[in-house]
Amino acid sequence: MHAYQSSVKSDKNKELVEIKKWIPNIKLDIRYATKNNFAKIAVYKQAKAFARLPVVEALRNVQNELNKSGIGLKIFDGYRPYSVTVKFYELASDKSFVANPKDGSRHNRGCAIDLTLINLKTGKELEMPTPYDSFAPEAAANFDKLSEQVLKNRALLINTMEKNGFKVLNNEWWHFDFNGWKNFELMDIPFEDL
């Protein structure tokens, strides 16, 4: 924690901020604070989402742009403590869908976001290729044997995110890495300490 606090003192961009406080109308569905996830266990004590300051500023731009069309973002996950990445690696049956603890995850750097699109009026998710955290082949960002509407929804999400400084992960349509992620350190700070 001390190393993190020192890094924030010297560079405000290193700060982990709570996404909902910066983007009040964003929706949260923090699956890892529940048992409704691939691991079937709650690994977070709080249903909150955090990310580094420039990541949240870019997300706010995405949200503002989408809101003009009656669409918004729903966040499934943001910053993830390193110890959770270790646990996921141990639990996952398919290791290609989880980060190897040897390198850590961009989530551990506060620079990855898992999300989808919602209709602002109804709050319902727009139809996407798979549910969140699916290990199916259809989860790939370039899988194309899908309905026209699903392809359109996924393209809107990917294009809007990429225009604002994110890159989609090839095998997970919902996972986006912030372009500057290499400038941020891995962290293992529990939500309660932020």
matplotlib code that plots the C-alpha trace (Angstrom):
import matplotlib.pyplot as plt

x = [0.0, 2.9, 4.4, 1.0, 0.5, 4.0, 3.4, 0.1, 1.9, 4.4, 1.9, -1.9, -2.6, -1.6, -4.6, -7.2, -10.6, -14.0, -15.7, -19.3, -18.1, -16.7, -19.5, -22.7, -25.1, -22.9, -24.4, -22.5, -22.9, -19.8, -20.0, -16.9, -18.6, -21.2, -21.2, -22.6, -19.3, -17.1, -15.4, -18.8, -17.4, -17.3, -13.8, -14.5, -15.9, -17.4, -19.4, -17.3, -15.3, -12.0, -9.6, -6.6, -7.6, -6.9, -8.8, -11.9, -11.6, -11.6, -14.6, -16.5, -15.9, -17.3, -20.3, -21.0, -20.8, -23.1, -25.6, -26.4, -27.9, -29.8, -27.1, -24.9, -22.2, -22.5, -19.3, -18.6, -15.1, -12.2, -9.2, -8.6, -6.1, -3.2, -4.2, -7.5, -5.7, -3.7, -6.9, -8.6, -5.7, -5.9, -9.7, -10.0, -10.5, -9.4, -6.3, -6.5, -9.4, -7.5, -4.3, -1.1, 0.0, 3.6, 2.9, -0.2, -3.2, -4.0, -6.8, -4.1, -2.7, -6.1, -6.1, -8.6, -12.4, -15.0, -18.2, -21.2, -23.9, -27.3, -30.4, -30.6, -34.5, -34.9, -31.6, -31.5, -28.3, -28.0, -27.8, -24.1, -22.5, -22.3, -22.9, -20.1, -17.2, -18.2, -15.4, -17.3, -15.7, -18.4, -16.8, -14.0, -14.1, -13.9, -16.4, -18.7, -21.4, -23.8, -27.1, -26.8, -28.1, -25.5, -22.7, -24.0, -24.1, -20.6, -19.2, -20.7, -19.1, -15.7, -15.5, -16.6, -14.1, -11.2, -11.9, -11.4, -8.1, -9.0, -8.2, -10.5, -9.0, -9.2, -10.9, -13.3, -15.6, -16.3, -12.6, -10.8, -7.3, -6.4, -3.7, -1.3, -1.4, 2.4, 3.0, 1.2, 2.4, 0.7, -1.1, -2.6, -4.6, -8.0, -11.0, -11.5, -8.1, -8.9]
y = [0.0, 2.4, 1.9, 2.7, 5.8, 7.1, 6.5, 8.5, 11.3, 11.6, 10.9, 11.6, 9.4, 6.3, 6.8, 4.1, 5.8, 4.4, 4.4, 5.0, 8.2, 9.6, 8.3, 8.3, 7.0, 4.0, 0.6, -2.0, -5.8, -6.8, -10.6, -11.4, -10.0, -12.7, -16.4, -15.6, -16.0, -18.8, -19.5, -19.9, -18.1, -14.4, -13.1, -9.4, -8.3, -5.2, -4.8, -1.9, -1.1, 0.8, 1.8, 4.2, 7.9, 8.1, 4.9, 6.3, 9.6, 7.6, 5.5, 8.7, 9.9, 6.5, 6.8, 10.4, 9.4, 6.4, 8.3, 10.5, 7.4, 6.2, 3.6, 3.2, 1.0, -1.8, -2.7, -6.3, -5.8, -3.3, -3.3, -6.8, -7.5, -9.7, -12.4, -12.8, -13.5, -16.2, -17.8, -17.6, -19.3, -22.1, -22.5, -22.1, -25.2, -23.3, -21.3, -19.4, -17.3, -16.3, -14.3, -16.2, -15.0, -15.1, -11.9, -10.7, -9.2, -5.8, -5.9, -6.0, -2.7, -1.0, -0.7, -3.3, -3.1, -5.9, -4.4, -4.4, -2.1, -1.4, 0.4, 3.5, 3.5, -0.2, -0.9, -4.2, -5.4, -5.2, -8.7, -9.8, -13.0, -14.7, -14.0, -12.4, -14.8, -17.4, -19.7, -20.5, -19.8, -17.2, -15.0, -14.2, -10.5, -11.5, -14.5, -13.8, -16.5, -14.3, -12.4, -9.1, -7.3, -9.0, -8.1, -4.5, -4.3, -5.8, -3.5, -0.4, -1.5, -2.3, 0.8, 3.2, 1.8, 1.7, 5.3, 6.3, 4.6, 0.9, -2.3, -5.4, -8.7, -11.2, -14.0, -11.9, -9.4, -7.8, -7.2, -4.0, -3.0, 0.7, 1.6, 2.9, -0.1, -0.8, 2.4, 1.1, -1.4, -4.6, -4.2, -6.4, -3.9, -5.1, -2.9, -2.2, -0.3, 2.0]
z = [0.0, 0.8, -2.7, -4.2, -2.1, -3.1, -6.8, -6.6, -4.8, -7.7, -10.5, -10.0, -13.0, -10.9, -8.6, -8.5, -8.5, -8.0, -11.4, -10.1, -8.3, -11.6, -13.9, -11.7, -14.4, -15.2, -14.2, -12.2, -12.1, -10.2, -10.7, -8.6, -5.5, -6.0, -6.9, -10.4, -12.2, -13.7, -10.4, -8.5, -5.5, -4.4, -4.5, -3.7, -0.4, -2.1, -5.3, -6.5, -9.6, -9.7, -12.4, -12.8, -13.3, -17.1, -17.7, -15.9, -17.8, -21.1, -19.9, -19.1, -22.7, -23.9, -21.7, -22.8, -26.4, -26.0, -23.9, -26.9, -28.6, -25.5, -24.7, -21.7, -20.1, -17.6, -15.8, -14.8, -13.5, -13.3, -11.1, -9.7, -6.9, -7.9, -5.4, -7.2, -10.5, -8.7, -7.4, -10.8, -12.5, -10.0, -10.5, -14.3, -16.4, -19.6, -18.8, -22.1, -20.6, -17.4, -16.9, -16.0, -12.6, -13.9, -15.9, -14.0, -15.6, -17.0, -14.4, -11.7, -13.1, -13.0, -16.8, -17.9, -17.9, -18.5, -19.7, -22.0, -23.4, -22.0, -23.1, -20.9, -20.7, -19.8, -18.2, -20.2, -21.8, -25.5, -27.1, -27.4, -28.7, -25.3, -21.7, -19.7, -18.8, -21.4, -22.5, -25.8, -29.2, -29.8, -27.2, -29.6, -30.7, -34.3, -34.3, -37.2, -37.3, -35.4, -36.1, -37.7, -34.6, -32.4, -34.8, -34.8, -31.0, -30.6, -33.3, -31.5, -28.2, -29.8, -32.1, -29.3, -26.9, -29.4, -30.5, -26.8, -26.1, -25.4, -27.3, -27.2, -26.1, -29.0, -27.2, -25.0, -26.6, -23.2, -22.1, -23.0, -22.1, -21.8, -24.4, -21.7, -19.4, -19.6, -17.6, -14.6, -11.9, -10.8, -7.5, -4.8, -2.8, -1.6, -2.4, 1.4, 1.5, -1.4]

ax = plt.figure().add_subplot(projection="3d")
ax.plot(x, y, z, "-o")
ax.set_aspect("equal")
plt.show()
